[in-house]
Structures are given as structure tokens and as C-alpha cells.
Amino acid sequence: MNFDDTPQEAEFRAIARAWLDANAPKELEADLKKSGFASMNVGGRDPIQVSKAWQKKKQEAGWACLHWPKEYGGRGATPIERVIWGQEEGVFGALSGTFTIGHGMCGPTIMAWASEEHKRRLLPPMASGEHIWCQLFSEPAGGSDLAGLRTRAEQDASGDWIINGQKIWTSGAQHSDYGILITRTDPNVPKHKGLTMFWLDMKSPGVEVRPIKQANGQSSFNEVYFTDVRIPDDQRLGAVGDGWKVSLTTLMNERLSIGSGMPTGFPELFDYCMNLQTMDGPAIDDAAVRSRLAQYAVKASGLKYTGMRAISALSKGETPGPENSIGKLVAGATMQDLAMFALDLQGQAGVLNGEDQPEAASRFQAMLLRSPATRVEGGTDEILRNIIAERVLGLPGDIRVDKDVAFKDIPTSGRS
């Protein structure tokens, strides 16, 4: 493959670079470079407001959601132009993290399944950052089995749907204006067939969001409770009972969004090892250290070119497929292993996590504390391996004894 820009791509890159040079919030650059993993350093400013301001500025100039159609707030750009923009935006791209779920997962689902009226109403404010979206999928009793969800949606005489239940691990719910919600509407059919998807206003009566305190001190995940929440039928996405089919649109885009953009921490580790002095001399002079760095370099390179393969598929108009699970599976495990190796190199200093820690060192502590969540969100390692085995490699599927059993008849803990 030739990775050089074509003349058209070079022209696009020059235009993007010129606009960024004139408009990027340079006053935030130094702080953003110091950000730890899964956190955003904006020098004490409100990260949500800073992110919204940058997103709005991009949208007004035609640089938001580049691949979306113009009528929905995008630019109508090609997939490769989207990649070029990401390369040029660089560190300022971290300001878009607030909108990753909306732009990368909810937006494509709304675009594929909502009415034209709702697309034109919901997508432009999503693209501009005016509205933040979340994805209400996981549940306490379901674990990694999304189809085992128990949040109920029952239609009343008016035609509205009444929602009761609980979701968990919902990223960014405490900041969200809207969300997409998958529910169970028919317990009398097998679990994959009785689901229905909706979009809803997160400020609706009966919606309660409770942030979860994580090991790293942050609260990016939430519990969300629904008590007699009323959703009009015109906010349904797809047909009644087609929720699983609709959710696949979200899940395929989720794994593409997460896997293609997930850092492993390799550049930071390499720089750290180049400057670290151990009792035996520079860390980089240690053959064992160089061997580990080589292993991480190979994985980082593999992730890079696997991502490019996905980009090539998108450029041909293909839908994101199950192969995008590879990126997330490898990146998540690599990140955790790499962080543990970095802490091993630090020795006793590796247990420290105070504000006085050197930035390069404390970054690995933050990475390690966040990495278990990274390996769960967007599909656990076990789920991703099954997807890759069955849908990419064509291996026999797991035996699923409840596949054709009505959901209400599936045994649960404490019930025969």
C-alpha cells in the first residue's frame, strides 16, 4: 500500500492545518499534553464547557463529524479525510472525547433507524456539541450478555411506552442530554427477539443518574434508574422486537470507535525508558527492557495497520464489521500489561500516586487503575474473542442452551 497523500488529500491536509493554526485553542496545548489516560487536563477550566466551545467552533467552520452528511451537521468528507483531520488536530482531539459516544455510536444509530424528522432535529446539535449523548445498554444482572437485559418497556393505552429498570456502567450519563436505550418489550419470546430500542431525553421524569466512584478517583461511569419513564412511540428506533438488530448498528460502530482510537501507552513508555536511570544504568541499555519494548512496538504497529484496514473498508462504503473487535481486544490488554511493566521499572516508587509524582510516572499509575474498565467497556475480552472466532475466523459457535427458550423461562439465580 502507498500511504502517501494523493494530491487531493495533500490539499485537504493543508486546508485543515491552516484552519487549525488559526483557530485551535493554543492556550490549552501544554495542559492537554500533560493529561493522564482517560482524563483531560485543561488547566483547571471546566472540561465540559471547554469541549463544547471547541466543538461548536469546529461545527461552525465545517470540521465537526466530517463523515456525516452536511444536512445532519457534518461535512460529507471521505473516511480518509476524517483520518487526516484526526492526524492534524492532534492533541486538541482530546477535547472531542466528551462526544465520542454521541458521534461514534448514537449518531450512526439515529442516522440508520430514526425518522427523517428526528434525524434533522437531533443530529446537528449532536454534531455541534450542544447536546451530549449516552448509550444505555449494560445491566447489573446481564453481565456481558446484553440480550439478557431486564429493563421493561410496556405500551399503555395512549401508545406511549412506560420504562422501568436499571442500567449500569453508562459512560457520561451525568453530563448527557439524550441517550439511546434498549429494553425488553416481550418476555414470551427468545431473549434476542423480544427487545426494542428507543431514544430518550435524559431529563425525563423518572430518570435518575448515580455516578460510580472508580478506583482511579474518577466517576466516568454511572448507574441509571428508570421509574415509570414515559417515552412516545415515535421515539422508537426500528420495529418493536427489532432491538437486537438495531443494537448491532451501535455495537459495530462502538468497537470501531473504541478500537481504532484506543491508545496503548507505547510512545509514553518508550520515552520514559529512554530517560529512566536504574541502579544498573539507563533502562534502555537493558536487553530485557528492549525486548519488552520490541514486543509492544510490534503490537502497536499491528493495531495501526489493522485500523488502516478498517479505514480502507469504510472508504469503499462498507459497514464496520466484527473484525474491528480485534483493535479493542489487543489495545486494552496491551495497555494494562504495559502499565504494569512501567510500574515494575519504577520499583518502590511505583506505589506512589500523589500530585507531586513526576507526570510521566503518574501517567502509568492512572493507566493501570483505568485499564480494567477499558477491558470491560465496549465488550469484555471473552465476548470479543467469541466474536472474532465465530464471525471473523468462522469457527464453531459456543453452545447456547437458551437460544430458543422464551426469556421468561430462562432460569436465574434463586429461581428454578
Secondary structure as UniProt FT lines:
FT   HELIX           7..23
FT   HELIX           26..28
FT   HELIX           29..33
FT   TURN            37..38
FT   TURN            43..44
FT   HELIX           47..60
FT   TURN            61..62
FT   TURN            66..67
FT   HELIX           70..72
FT   HELIX           79..89
FT   HELIX           90..99
FT   HELIX           100..101
FT   HELIX           102..106
FT   HELIX           107..113
FT   HELIX           116..127
FT   TURN            128..129
FT   STRAND          133..136
FT   TURN            140..144
FT   HELIX           146..148
FT   STRAND          152..155
FT   TURN            157..158
FT   STRAND          161..167
FT   TURN            171..172
FT   HELIX           173..175
FT   STRAND          178..184
FT   TURN            187..188
FT   TURN            191..193
FT   STRAND          195..201
FT   TURN            202..203
FT   TURN            205..206
FT   STRAND          207..211
FT   TURN            215..216
FT   STRAND          222..231
FT   HELIX           233..235
FT   STRAND          236..237
FT   TURN            240..241
FT   HELIX           243..261
FT   HELIX           266..275
FT   STRAND          277..278
FT   TURN            279..280
FT   STRAND          281..282
FT   HELIX           283..285
FT   HELIX           287..315
FT   TURN            316..317
FT   HELIX           322..324
FT   HELIX           325..346
FT   HELIX           347..351
FT   TURN            355..356
FT   HELIX           359..374
FT   TURN            375..378
FT   HELIX           381..387
FT   HELIX           388..392
FT   TURN            401..404
FT   HELIX           407..409
FT   TURN            413..414
//
